[in-house]
């Protein structure tokens, strides 16, 4: 029987330079235990670390490792490639600990392939129940090698009495500890130069003085206006509230009140005072995430802020930041609500790896009212568990605060005596009479808009945006999701430039400008929608209080109601409240609106069925849940457009695919050049030759793409219609 057993080999290195199996298991056990300590589960993670690669202690695996390096494997007396090495530790846990061993079996069996389902699901052959027999064969092949490890005869006691609904997140958190520990120890041995590039980030306490020094300087240099005086007051309230015990906080501040930096001031003071390890800023829209990250980098330093989202250009990051985005090991993380919540319900090791680093953090949920209403049950339950059991302080930040179910007591940071709604009242609303319900034509609206030299009009759909834009005078700006992200950013920069230069500017936009886009118009028109959308559009009006008499916000009933779905339900909910005289500046309006809105929405994720119902016997459908939980509407399909640098990136991507080379970095770059359309519309456009599948599952738009309006997705045939050959009255081609 051989005396040495290996975990990892080194190419072109003698066996003496390989990593012994026992060393790897013990290293991973120690790291995983450290990661799980903040949520009182270190012993569970330690056992998982010792068990995860137990299957490598088989003669078949050791022989395979030797043969793969061109070495003699005859001492191990085995041939062929072992099917897997992850089953042995899972089988040991089940045999030794009985049903409770399933907790560890999920972790060990899934440490490479992802957390399995118990039975059935989207990948039934990979389920835990069906792998047990082959797992026991793997365990027998190790010849009691587990006896060399410090494994307890009895399973540890769980950290608390767990409700069934809390089991799946705890298992994911333990899984995160295991896979991150395994990744890091393997990387340190196989690729020490990569491991060395990981930064030892400064703790938040070391960043505190820099942040507040810069914040003080910015505040002292700001013009001595009433709005800036109120912003300073909001900041003081945030810092004062930081001393309160961890838990749930709401930061309800009208748009333009400086929530980003004041909320971060609360998070930093609170984190340092209560021993939190990082700040995680969760943002709903890609259009504002870079703006927020840039603001935070200015105050924390470039090296301490890590972005993690699909639109990120990998070339714009340092190597340390790219590595830190894998496991969120940085003091300040800026991410999307998609990345945050989908990771909390994920099954893949790469998605779950970062979860343990959410523990002992301050999480700021920006524009929290934009959580998908049909996913509130799983989202709010994840939030509840993070606050209750993982040391997370949650800050719900918005100008239009919803009432989220199941969260218990939420402490409002801004005291009622601040009376922000009245003091930050910067607009005068004109609301429609919904009882008369008289829609207005686009021609009528266009005439009104043209009377104003600077005006923003927000409508509900891309088709509405295009139709109204076509009736506007020359030099009007169109802004919608028919334009790729790179194009929209360029247009928004031009809008800001014109506003700052006091030049005439008229903008017709969809709701993508409503949250976090820092623009300031004297007049805003808004097609009837949910009250939250109306208030967010109003936040683009007289933002800096430069118009003493107040900005003008006009809400009108458009020619057609919002399309069926969430937009229509929000509009219908607004109509209910608009039957009475409303003060849109009264914060009590929004809880009423959201209660009405949420009552109209049905949950679309079977949370109870997949993750709760059978958790008492530790039978959980992890993969099925991950496959069915999507924050983004699945009825949309994305495609790349030819704009700016995208042509070269698409060519490079095609070449990488042709030679079977890695191309993930190119896909991330191309996200800035993607446009999404409804799947039904996508299929029609594709059938007419306007969309081409240039690689499996990757599509490119071959129709017209305008510098003014983006992809011409409503011209289904791709052929010019007779009126498109004619110059319209306003001097340009109709779009």
Secondary structure as the mmCIF struct_conf table of DSSP 4:
data_model
#
loop_
_struct_conf.conf_type_id
_struct_conf.id
_struct_conf.beg_label_comp_id
_struct_conf.beg_label_asym_id
_struct_conf.beg_label_seq_id
_struct_conf.end_label_comp_id
_struct_conf.end_label_asym_id
_struct_conf.end_label_seq_id
BEND BEND1 UNK A 3 UNK A 3
STRN STRN1 UNK A 6 UNK A 8
TURN_TY1_P TURN_TY1_P1 UNK A 11 UNK A 12
HELX_RH_3T_P HELX_RH_3T_P1 UNK A 15 UNK A 17
BEND BEND2 UNK A 18 UNK A 18
STRN STRN2 UNK A 19 UNK A 20
HELX_RH_AL_P HELX_RH_AL_P1 UNK A 21 UNK A 36
HELX_RH_3T_P HELX_RH_3T_P2 UNK A 37 UNK A 39
TURN_TY1_P TURN_TY1_P2 UNK A 40 UNK A 40
HELX_RH_AL_P HELX_RH_AL_P2 UNK A 42 UNK A 51
TURN_TY1_P TURN_TY1_P3 UNK A 52 UNK A 53
HELX_RH_3T_P HELX_RH_3T_P3 UNK A 54 UNK A 56
BEND BEND3 UNK A 57 UNK A 58
HELX_RH_AL_P HELX_RH_AL_P3 UNK A 59 UNK A 68
TURN_TY1_P TURN_TY1_P4 UNK A 69 UNK A 70
HELX_RH_3T_P HELX_RH_3T_P4 UNK A 74 UNK A 76
TURN_TY1_P TURN_TY1_P5 UNK A 77 UNK A 77
BEND BEND4 UNK A 80 UNK A 80
BEND BEND5 UNK A 83 UNK A 83
BEND BEND6 UNK A 85 UNK A 86
HELX_RH_AL_P HELX_RH_AL_P4 UNK A 87 UNK A 97
HELX_RH_3T_P HELX_RH_3T_P5 UNK A 98 UNK A 101
HELX_RH_AL_P HELX_RH_AL_P5 UNK A 102 UNK A 109
TURN_TY1_P TURN_TY1_P6 UNK A 110 UNK A 113
HELX_LH_PP_P HELX_LH_PP_P1 UNK A 115 UNK A 116
STRN STRN3 UNK A 117 UNK A 117
BEND BEND7 UNK A 118 UNK A 121
TURN_TY1_P TURN_TY1_P7 UNK A 122 UNK A 123
HELX_RH_3T_P HELX_RH_3T_P6 UNK A 124 UNK A 126
HELX_RH_AL_P HELX_RH_AL_P6 UNK A 128 UNK A 140
TURN_TY1_P TURN_TY1_P8 UNK A 141 UNK A 144
HELX_RH_3T_P HELX_RH_3T_P7 UNK A 145 UNK A 148
BEND BEND8 UNK A 149 UNK A 149
BEND BEND9 UNK A 153 UNK A 154
HELX_LH_PP_P HELX_LH_PP_P2 UNK A 155 UNK A 158
BEND BEND10 UNK A 159 UNK A 160
HELX_RH_AL_P HELX_RH_AL_P7 UNK A 164 UNK A 190
HELX_RH_AL_P HELX_RH_AL_P8 UNK A 192 UNK A 197
BEND BEND11 UNK A 198 UNK A 198
HELX_LH_PP_P HELX_LH_PP_P3 UNK A 201 UNK A 203
HELX_RH_AL_P HELX_RH_AL_P9 UNK A 204 UNK A 221
BEND BEND12 UNK A 222 UNK A 222
HELX_RH_AL_P HELX_RH_AL_P10 UNK A 226 UNK A 241
TURN_TY1_P TURN_TY1_P9 UNK A 242 UNK A 243
BEND BEND13 UNK A 244 UNK A 244
HELX_LH_PP_P HELX_LH_PP_P4 UNK A 245 UNK A 245
BEND BEND14 UNK A 246 UNK A 247
STRN STRN4 UNK A 248 UNK A 252
TURN_TY1_P TURN_TY1_P10 UNK A 255 UNK A 256
BEND BEND15 UNK A 257 UNK A 257
HELX_RH_AL_P HELX_RH_AL_P11 UNK A 259 UNK A 274
TURN_TY1_P TURN_TY1_P11 UNK A 275 UNK A 275
STRN STRN5 UNK A 278 UNK A 283
BEND BEND16 UNK A 284 UNK A 284
HELX_RH_AL_P HELX_RH_AL_P12 UNK A 286 UNK A 300
HELX_RH_3T_P HELX_RH_3T_P8 UNK A 302 UNK A 304
STRN STRN6 UNK A 305 UNK A 308
BEND BEND17 UNK A 309 UNK A 309
TURN_TY1_P TURN_TY1_P12 UNK A 310 UNK A 311
HELX_RH_3T_P HELX_RH_3T_P9 UNK A 314 UNK A 316
BEND BEND18 UNK A 317 UNK A 317
HELX_RH_AL_P HELX_RH_AL_P13 UNK A 319 UNK A 327
TURN_TY1_P TURN_TY1_P13 UNK A 328 UNK A 328
BEND BEND19 UNK A 330 UNK A 331
STRN STRN7 UNK A 332 UNK A 336
HELX_RH_AL_P HELX_RH_AL_P14 UNK A 337 UNK A 344
TURN_TY1_P TURN_TY1_P14 UNK A 345 UNK A 345
BEND BEND20 UNK A 348 UNK A 348
HELX_RH_AL_P HELX_RH_AL_P15 UNK A 349 UNK A 352
TURN_TY1_P TURN_TY1_P15 UNK A 353 UNK A 354
HELX_RH_3T_P HELX_RH_3T_P10 UNK A 355 UNK A 358
TURN_TY1_P TURN_TY1_P16 UNK A 359 UNK A 360
STRN STRN8 UNK A 361 UNK A 366
TURN_TY1_P TURN_TY1_P17 UNK A 367 UNK A 367
HELX_RH_3T_P HELX_RH_3T_P11 UNK A 368 UNK A 370
BEND BEND21 UNK A 371 UNK A 371
HELX_RH_3T_P HELX_RH_3T_P12 UNK A 373 UNK A 375
HELX_RH_AL_P HELX_RH_AL_P16 UNK A 376 UNK A 389
BEND BEND22 UNK A 390 UNK A 390
STRN STRN9 UNK A 393 UNK A 398
BEND BEND23 UNK A 399 UNK A 400
TURN_TY1_P TURN_TY1_P18 UNK A 405 UNK A 406
STRN STRN10 UNK A 411 UNK A 412
BEND BEND24 UNK A 413 UNK A 414
HELX_RH_3T_P HELX_RH_3T_P13 UNK A 416 UNK A 418
HELX_RH_AL_P HELX_RH_AL_P17 UNK A 420 UNK A 423
TURN_TY1_P TURN_TY1_P19 UNK A 424 UNK A 424
STRN STRN11 UNK A 427 UNK A 430
TURN_TY1_P TURN_TY1_P20 UNK A 434 UNK A 436
HELX_RH_AL_P HELX_RH_AL_P18 UNK A 442 UNK A 450
TURN_TY1_P TURN_TY1_P21 UNK A 451 UNK A 451
BEND BEND25 UNK A 453 UNK A 453
STRN STRN12 UNK A 454 UNK A 458
BEND BEND26 UNK A 460 UNK A 461
HELX_RH_AL_P HELX_RH_AL_P19 UNK A 462 UNK A 469
TURN_TY1_P TURN_TY1_P22 UNK A 470 UNK A 471
BEND BEND27 UNK A 472 UNK A 472
HELX_LH_PP_P HELX_LH_PP_P5 UNK A 473 UNK A 473
TURN_TY1_P TURN_TY1_P23 UNK A 474 UNK A 475
STRN STRN13 UNK A 477 UNK A 479
TURN_TY1_P TURN_TY1_P24 UNK A 481 UNK A 482
BEND BEND28 UNK A 483 UNK A 483
HELX_RH_AL_P HELX_RH_AL_P20 UNK A 485 UNK A 500
TURN_TY1_P TURN_TY1_P25 UNK A 501 UNK A 502
STRN STRN14 UNK A 505 UNK A 509
HELX_RH_3T_P HELX_RH_3T_P14 UNK A 511 UNK A 513
BEND BEND29 UNK A 514 UNK A 516
STRN STRN15 UNK A 521 UNK A 521
BEND BEND30 UNK A 522 UNK A 522
STRN STRN16 UNK A 523 UNK A 527
BEND BEND31 UNK A 528 UNK A 528
HELX_RH_AL_P HELX_RH_AL_P21 UNK A 531 UNK A 538
TURN_TY1_P TURN_TY1_P26 UNK A 539 UNK A 540
STRN STRN17 UNK A 541 UNK A 541
BEND BEND32 UNK A 542 UNK A 542
TURN_TY1_P TURN_TY1_P27 UNK A 543 UNK A 544
TURN_TY1_P TURN_TY1_P28 UNK A 548 UNK A 549
STRN STRN18 UNK A 551 UNK A 556
BEND BEND33 UNK A 559 UNK A 560
HELX_LH_PP_P HELX_LH_PP_P6 UNK A 561 UNK A 563
TURN_TY1_P TURN_TY1_P29 UNK A 564 UNK A 565
HELX_RH_AL_P HELX_RH_AL_P22 UNK A 566 UNK A 578
TURN_TY1_P TURN_TY1_P30 UNK A 579 UNK A 579
BEND BEND34 UNK A 580 UNK A 580
TURN_TY1_P TURN_TY1_P31 UNK A 584 UNK A 585
TURN_TY1_P TURN_TY1_P32 UNK A 587 UNK A 587
HELX_RH_AL_P HELX_RH_AL_P23 UNK A 588 UNK A 599
TURN_TY1_P TURN_TY1_P33 UNK A 600 UNK A 600
BEND BEND35 UNK A 605 UNK A 605
HELX_RH_AL_P HELX_RH_AL_P24 UNK A 607 UNK A 607
HELX_RH_PI_P HELX_RH_PI_P1 UNK A 608 UNK A 612
TURN_TY1_P TURN_TY1_P34 UNK A 613 UNK A 614
HELX_RH_3T_P HELX_RH_3T_P15 UNK A 615 UNK A 617
TURN_TY1_P TURN_TY1_P35 UNK A 618 UNK A 618
STRN STRN19 UNK A 621 UNK A 621
HELX_RH_AL_P HELX_RH_AL_P25 UNK A 622 UNK A 628
BEND BEND36 UNK A 631 UNK A 632
TURN_TY1_P TURN_TY1_P36 UNK A 634 UNK A 635
STRN STRN20 UNK A 636 UNK A 640
TURN_TY1_P TURN_TY1_P37 UNK A 644 UNK A 645
HELX_RH_AL_P HELX_RH_AL_P26 UNK A 646 UNK A 658
TURN_TY1_P TURN_TY1_P38 UNK A 659 UNK A 660
HELX_RH_AL_P HELX_RH_AL_P27 UNK A 664 UNK A 670
HELX_RH_3T_P HELX_RH_3T_P16 UNK A 671 UNK A 673
STRN STRN21 UNK A 674 UNK A 678
HELX_RH_AL_P HELX_RH_AL_P28 UNK A 679 UNK A 687
TURN_TY1_P TURN_TY1_P39 UNK A 688 UNK A 689
BEND BEND37 UNK A 690 UNK A 690
STRN STRN22 UNK A 691 UNK A 695
TURN_TY1_P TURN_TY1_P40 UNK A 696 UNK A 697
STRN STRN23 UNK A 698 UNK A 701
BEND BEND38 UNK A 703 UNK A 703
STRN STRN24 UNK A 705 UNK A 706
TURN_TY1_P TURN_TY1_P41 UNK A 707 UNK A 709
STRN STRN25 UNK A 710 UNK A 711
TURN_TY1_P TURN_TY1_P42 UNK A 713 UNK A 714
TURN_TY1_P TURN_TY1_P43 UNK A 716 UNK A 717
BEND BEND39 UNK A 719 UNK A 719
HELX_LH_PP_P HELX_LH_PP_P7 UNK A 720 UNK A 721
HELX_RH_3T_P HELX_RH_3T_P17 UNK A 722 UNK A 725
BEND BEND40 UNK A 726 UNK A 726
STRN STRN26 UNK A 727 UNK A 727
TURN_TY1_P TURN_TY1_P44 UNK A 729 UNK A 730
BEND BEND41 UNK A 731 UNK A 732
STRN STRN27 UNK A 733 UNK A 733
#
